Amino acid sequence: MQKNTPPRSQIRLTRRGKLVLVVTGAVVAGTAVAVPLWMIRSSEVARPASLVIPEGWRASQIYAAVDKALTLPAGTTRKSVAKAHLKLPKDAEGNPEGYLFPATYPVPEKATPESLLTAMARTADRKFNGAPIAAGAQRNAMNVYQAVTVASIVQAEAASKADMGKVARVVFNRLERGMPLQMDSTLNYALNRTTLKTTATDTKVDSPYNSYQRMGLPPTPIDNPGEDAMRAAISPTPGDWLYFVTVKPGDTRFTADFAQHQRNVAEFNANQKKASPST
């Protein structure tokens, strides 16, 4: 951690979704009878008609959602990645993180983990490899895989769609100045967690995803970004910002001045104490 770049005080977590399984009923002797979910064996639970993958979910969350949708033992989808032979960039080295595109996918009767993952990766390939994305990445001296990595950070860090372009600009400004990114989202990915608090001990963890200790982008995306984050990554908002913190909901402050950032962080800490006097 460079002395002139303090650790950020807050990470804005990505939106999260829930997969809801609905059993509509059973037919007995020609009469529809509602059956409580707890009375049905897991093997008899009806599959959902579709699977919703929210923006910003990590691959691990998507694997768990596919397992649940297909009523498979936990870990089945993760193990099926190699068998799926997904179309991924060479830089991904077989890791689909970032390329399981967030969308709503149909779950037909014959759906398998491989078929669902293939649909997600094909959607990402179609979305990311078009001329606008490739040109935008090149304009920022990146390849498409690096642009997706930036987008994944933007997706995790931005408090709102309106903030995405500014967050992307902070990433680029820090990279251009040779500053570590110091993003809590990458550190959370390294530690396989989601939290608002980062300690000094956390920032010393030995991981290529520790952007407090390592320079440049993390080696892979840290989640699966949506189109808004991708657009921000290739067309960041003009500005000189180097720091940002969400002082309170709806109030994220960006600045290039370290002293101003310290004042913003102090205001954030004061708001946190008011909200939780005992902590």
C-alpha positions as CSV (number, residue, x, y, z in Angstrom):
1,M,0.0,0.0,0.0
2,Q,1.5,3.3,-1.0
3,K,1.5,5.9,1.8
4,N,-0.3,8.5,-0.4
5,T,-3.1,6.1,-1.2
6,P,-5.1,5.2,1.9
7,P,-7.2,2.0,1.9
8,R,-10.8,2.7,0.9
9,S,-13.3,2.6,3.8
10,Q,-16.2,1.0,2.0
11,I,-17.0,-1.4,-0.8
12,R,-20.3,-1.2,-2.5
13,L,-21.5,-4.7,-2.8
14,T,-23.1,-6.0,-6.0
15,R,-26.8,-6.6,-6.2
16,R,-27.8,-10.1,-5.3
17,G,-30.7,-12.2,-6.4
18,K,-32.7,-15.1,-5.2
19,L,-33.7,-18.2,-7.1
20,V,-37.3,-19.1,-6.2
21,L,-38.5,-22.7,-6.9
22,V,-42.3,-23.0,-7.1
23,V,-44.3,-26.2,-7.0
24,T,-47.7,-25.5,-8.4
25,G,-49.4,-28.7,-7.4
26,A,-50.0,-32.3,-8.3
27,V,-52.9,-34.0,-10.0
28,V,-54.7,-36.9,-8.3
29,A,-57.7,-38.7,-9.8
30,G,-58.2,-35.8,-12.2
31,T,-58.3,-33.2,-9.4
32,A,-55.7,-30.5,-8.8
33,V,-54.3,-30.7,-5.3
34,A,-51.9,-28.1,-3.8
35,V,-49.0,-29.9,-2.2
36,P,-46.9,-28.2,0.5
37,L,-43.2,-28.0,-0.5
38,W,-42.0,-29.7,2.6
39,M,-44.0,-32.9,1.8
40,I,-42.3,-33.3,-1.6
41,R,-39.0,-35.2,-1.8
42,S,-36.2,-33.1,-3.3
43,S,-36.0,-35.4,-6.4
44,E,-39.7,-34.5,-7.1
45,V,-39.4,-30.7,-6.9
46,A,-40.3,-29.2,-10.2
47,R,-37.6,-27.3,-12.0
48,P,-38.1,-23.6,-12.5
49,A,-39.0,-22.5,-16.0
50,S,-36.1,-20.1,-16.0
51,L,-32.9,-19.2,-14.2
52,V,-32.1,-15.6,-13.4
53,I,-28.4,-14.7,-13.1
54,P,-28.1,-11.2,-11.5
55,E,-25.4,-8.8,-12.6
56,G,-22.3,-9.1,-10.4
57,W,-22.7,-12.7,-9.3
58,R,-19.4,-14.6,-9.0
59,A,-19.0,-17.9,-10.8
60,S,-19.3,-19.7,-7.5
61,Q,-22.8,-18.2,-6.9
62,I,-23.9,-19.2,-10.4
63,Y,-22.7,-22.8,-10.0
64,A,-24.7,-23.0,-6.8
65,A,-27.8,-21.6,-8.5
66,V,-27.5,-24.1,-11.4
67,D,-27.2,-26.9,-8.9
68,K,-30.3,-25.8,-7.1
69,A,-32.3,-25.2,-10.3
70,L,-31.5,-28.7,-11.6
71,T,-31.9,-30.2,-8.1
72,L,-28.3,-31.6,-8.3
73,P,-25.9,-32.2,-5.4
74,A,-23.9,-29.2,-4.4
75,G,-20.6,-28.9,-6.4
76,T,-22.0,-30.7,-9.5
77,T,-22.0,-27.7,-11.8
78,R,-18.5,-26.6,-10.7
79,K,-17.2,-30.0,-11.6
80,S,-18.9,-29.8,-15.0
81,V,-17.0,-26.7,-16.2
82,A,-14.2,-28.7,-17.8
83,K,-16.7,-31.0,-19.6
84,A,-18.6,-28.0,-21.0
85,H,-15.8,-26.9,-23.3
86,L,-16.9,-23.3,-23.0
87,K,-15.8,-20.7,-25.6
88,L,-13.5,-18.5,-23.6
89,P,-10.7,-16.1,-24.4
90,K,-7.2,-17.6,-24.3
91,D,-6.3,-15.3,-21.4
92,A,-9.0,-17.0,-19.3
93,E,-7.1,-20.3,-19.2
94,G,-10.4,-22.2,-18.9
95,N,-11.8,-20.0,-16.0
96,P,-15.3,-18.8,-17.0
97,E,-15.3,-16.0,-14.3
98,G,-16.6,-12.9,-16.1
99,Y,-18.0,-14.8,-19.0
100,L,-21.2,-16.3,-17.5
101,F,-23.3,-13.4,-18.7
102,P,-26.0,-12.2,-16.3
103,A,-29.5,-12.7,-17.9
104,T,-32.6,-14.9,-17.7
105,Y,-32.0,-18.4,-19.2
106,P,-34.7,-21.0,-19.9
107,V,-34.4,-24.3,-18.1
108,P,-35.8,-27.0,-20.4
109,E,-36.6,-30.4,-19.1
110,K,-33.3,-31.8,-20.6
111,A,-31.2,-28.9,-19.3
112,T,-27.8,-29.9,-17.8
113,P,-25.1,-27.9,-16.1
114,E,-23.1,-28.0,-19.3
115,S,-26.0,-26.7,-21.4
116,L,-26.7,-23.8,-19.1
117,L,-23.1,-22.7,-18.7
118,T,-22.7,-22.9,-22.5
119,A,-25.7,-20.6,-23.0
120,M,-24.2,-18.1,-20.6
121,A,-20.7,-18.2,-22.2
122,R,-22.2,-17.9,-25.7
123,T,-24.2,-14.9,-24.6
124,A,-21.0,-13.3,-23.1
125,D,-19.1,-14.0,-26.3
126,R,-21.8,-12.4,-28.4
127,K,-22.0,-9.4,-26.1
128,F,-18.3,-8.8,-25.6
129,N,-16.8,-9.6,-28.9
130,G,-18.7,-7.2,-31.1
131,A,-17.0,-4.3,-32.8
132,P,-18.0,-1.6,-30.3
133,I,-16.5,-3.5,-27.3
134,A,-13.3,-4.5,-29.1
135,A,-12.8,-0.9,-30.4
136,G,-13.5,0.5,-26.9
137,A,-11.0,-1.8,-25.3
138,Q,-8.4,-0.9,-27.9
139,R,-9.1,2.8,-27.3
140,N,-8.1,2.3,-23.7
141,A,-5.0,0.2,-24.6
142,M,-6.6,-3.1,-23.4
143,N,-7.8,-6.3,-24.9
144,V,-11.4,-7.4,-24.4
145,Y,-10.5,-9.7,-21.5
146,Q,-8.9,-6.9,-19.6
147,A,-12.0,-4.7,-20.3
148,V,-14.2,-7.4,-18.8
149,T,-11.9,-7.5,-15.8
150,V,-12.3,-3.7,-15.4
151,A,-16.0,-4.0,-15.8
152,S,-16.2,-6.7,-13.1
153,I,-14.5,-4.3,-10.7
154,V,-16.9,-1.5,-11.7
155,Q,-19.8,-3.8,-11.2
156,A,-18.7,-4.6,-7.7
157,E,-17.7,-1.1,-6.6
158,A,-20.2,1.2,-8.1
159,A,-23.1,2.2,-5.8
160,S,-25.3,3.0,-8.8
161,K,-25.4,2.9,-12.6
162,A,-24.7,6.7,-12.5
163,D,-21.4,6.0,-10.6
164,M,-20.1,3.3,-13.0
165,G,-18.3,5.6,-15.4
166,K,-16.6,7.5,-12.6
167,V,-15.4,4.3,-10.9
168,A,-14.0,3.1,-14.2
169,R,-12.2,6.4,-14.5
170,V,-10.6,5.9,-11.1
171,V,-9.4,2.5,-12.2
172,F,-7.8,3.9,-15.3
173,N,-6.3,7.0,-13.5
174,R,-4.7,4.8,-10.9
175,L,-3.3,2.4,-13.5
176,E,-1.9,5.3,-15.6
177,R,-0.2,6.8,-12.5
178,G,1.3,3.5,-11.4
179,M,-0.8,3.4,-8.3
180,P,-2.2,0.2,-6.8
181,L,-5.9,0.0,-7.3
182,Q,-6.6,-0.7,-3.6
183,M,-10.1,-2.0,-4.3
184,D,-11.8,-3.9,-1.5
185,S,-13.8,-5.8,-4.0
186,T,-10.7,-7.6,-5.3
187,L,-9.6,-8.3,-1.8
188,N,-13.0,-9.8,-0.9
189,Y,-12.7,-12.0,-4.0
190,A,-9.3,-13.2,-2.8
191,L,-10.8,-14.0,0.6
192,N,-14.0,-15.5,-0.8
193,R,-16.2,-13.2,1.1
194,T,-18.4,-10.1,0.8
195,T,-18.0,-7.5,3.5
196,L,-18.0,-3.8,4.1
197,K,-15.0,-3.8,6.4
198,T,-11.4,-4.3,5.4
199,T,-8.7,-4.5,8.1
200,A,-4.9,-3.8,7.8
201,T,-4.3,-7.5,8.2
202,D,-6.6,-8.2,5.3
203,T,-4.6,-6.0,3.0
204,K,-1.5,-8.1,3.6
205,V,-2.9,-11.3,2.3
206,D,-0.7,-13.1,-0.3
207,S,-2.9,-13.2,-3.3
208,P,-2.7,-12.0,-6.9
209,Y,-6.2,-10.5,-6.3
210,N,-4.9,-8.3,-3.5
211,S,-4.9,-5.0,-5.2
212,Y,-3.4,-3.3,-2.1
213,Q,-0.2,-5.2,-2.6
214,R,-0.2,-6.0,-6.3
215,M,0.1,-3.5,-9.1
216,G,-2.2,-3.6,-12.1
217,L,-5.4,-5.5,-12.7
218,P,-6.2,-8.8,-11.0
219,P,-5.5,-11.8,-13.2
220,T,-9.1,-12.5,-13.9
221,P,-12.5,-10.8,-13.6
222,I,-13.9,-10.9,-10.0
223,D,-17.5,-11.4,-11.0
224,N,-19.8,-11.5,-14.1
225,P,-20.5,-7.9,-15.1
226,G,-23.6,-6.7,-17.0
227,E,-23.8,-4.4,-20.0
228,D,-23.9,-1.1,-18.1
229,A,-20.6,-2.0,-16.3
230,M,-19.1,-3.1,-19.6
231,R,-20.0,0.2,-21.3
232,A,-18.5,2.1,-18.4
233,A,-15.3,0.1,-18.7
234,I,-14.8,1.0,-22.4
235,S,-16.1,4.6,-22.1
236,P,-15.2,5.9,-18.6
237,T,-16.4,9.3,-17.6
238,P,-13.8,12.0,-18.1
239,G,-12.2,13.2,-14.8
240,D,-9.1,13.3,-12.7
241,W,-10.5,11.3,-9.7
242,L,-8.3,9.0,-7.7
243,Y,-10.4,8.2,-4.7
244,F,-14.1,7.6,-3.9
245,V,-16.2,6.7,-0.9
246,T,-19.9,6.3,-0.4
247,V,-20.5,8.7,2.5
248,K,-24.1,7.7,2.8
249,P,-26.6,5.9,0.5
250,G,-27.0,7.9,-2.7
251,D,-23.9,10.1,-1.9
252,T,-20.7,8.7,-3.4
253,R,-17.9,11.3,-3.5
254,F,-15.1,11.2,-6.0
255,T,-12.0,13.4,-5.7
256,A,-8.4,13.7,-6.9
257,D,-7.4,15.4,-3.6
258,F,-6.2,13.2,-0.8
259,A,-7.0,15.6,1.9
260,Q,-10.6,16.0,0.6
261,H,-10.9,12.2,0.5
262,Q,-9.8,12.0,4.1
263,R,-12.6,14.4,5.1
264,N,-15.1,12.4,3.1
265,V,-13.9,9.2,4.9
266,A,-14.2,11.0,8.2
267,E,-17.8,11.9,7.4
268,F,-18.5,8.3,6.4
269,N,-17.1,7.1,9.7
270,A,-19.2,9.6,11.6
271,N,-22.3,8.4,9.8
272,Q,-21.5,4.8,10.6
273,K,-21.2,5.6,14.3
274,K,-24.5,7.4,14.3
275,A,-26.2,4.4,12.7
276,S,-24.5,1.9,15.0
277,P,-23.6,3.6,18.3
278,S,-22.4,0.3,19.9
279,T,-19.9,-0.6,17.2
